[in-house]
Amino acid sequence: MNIIELAKRAGFVEYELDDGTTEAFDKRYAKFAALVAAHEREACAKLCIQMANRCDDIRKTALEVAAENIRARGTT
């Protein structure tokens, strides 16, 4: 499901701009979704690091790698 479909399911409505297009709908909501996703990724990564700080070396390394992988999802 793409951002436009998610926005519509959430109750956002598409509107027409003065020039007859709806491009602003795509750009604004896509940017908002990207910001929300980045915020959630960082919250998850921080939780992994907090958990890693309470673990032994093997688990700590795994959680640190998990945090790195979560953060990396935003770069692809």
C-alpha positions in Angstrom: 0.0 0.0 0.0 1.5 3.4 -0.9 1.3 6.6 1.0 -1.7 8.0 -1.0 -3.7 4.9 -0.3 -2.8 5.0 3.4 -3.7 8.7 3.6 -7.1 8.1 2.0 -7.8 5.2 4.4 -7.0 7.6 7.3 -9.6 10.0 6.0 -7.4 12.5 4.1 -9.1 13.8 1.0 -7.6 14.6 -2.3 -8.2 18.2 -3.4 -7.7 20.0 -6.6 -5.3 22.9 -6.8 -5.9 26.1 -8.7 -4.0 24.7 -11.6 -6.3 21.6 -11.8 -3.7 19.2 -10.4 -3.5 17.3 -7.1 0.3 17.0 -7.0 0.5 18.8 -3.6 -1.4 16.0 -2.1 1.3 13.5 -3.0 4.2 15.7 -2.0 2.9 16.8 1.4 1.7 13.5 2.6 4.7 11.6 1.3 7.0 14.0 3.1 4.9 13.7 6.3 4.9 9.9 6.0 8.7 9.9 5.6 9.1 12.0 8.7 6.8 9.7 10.7 8.7 6.6 9.5 12.1 8.2 10.3 10.8 9.0 13.8 9.6 5.5 14.4 12.8 3.9 13.1 14.9 6.1 15.4 12.6 5.2 18.4 13.1 1.5 17.6 16.8 1.8 17.2 17.1 3.7 20.5 15.1 0.9 22.2 17.6 -1.7 20.8 20.5 0.3 22.2 18.9 0.7 25.6 18.3 -3.1 25.7 21.9 -3.7 24.5 23.3 -1.7 27.4 21.7 -4.2 29.8 23.0 -7.4 28.0 26.1 -9.5 27.8 28.5 -9.1 24.9 26.9 -11.5 22.4 23.4 -10.1 22.9 24.7 -6.6 23.0 26.4 -6.9 19.6 23.2 -8.4 18.1 21.1 -5.6 19.4 23.6 -3.0 18.2 23.5 -4.6 14.8 19.7 -4.6 14.9 19.7 -0.8 15.7 22.1 -0.2 12.8 19.9 -2.1 10.4 16.8 -0.3 11.6 18.4 3.1 11.0 19.7 1.9 7.6 16.2 1.2 6.4 15.7 5.0 6.0 18.6 5.3 3.5 17.3 2.9 0.8 
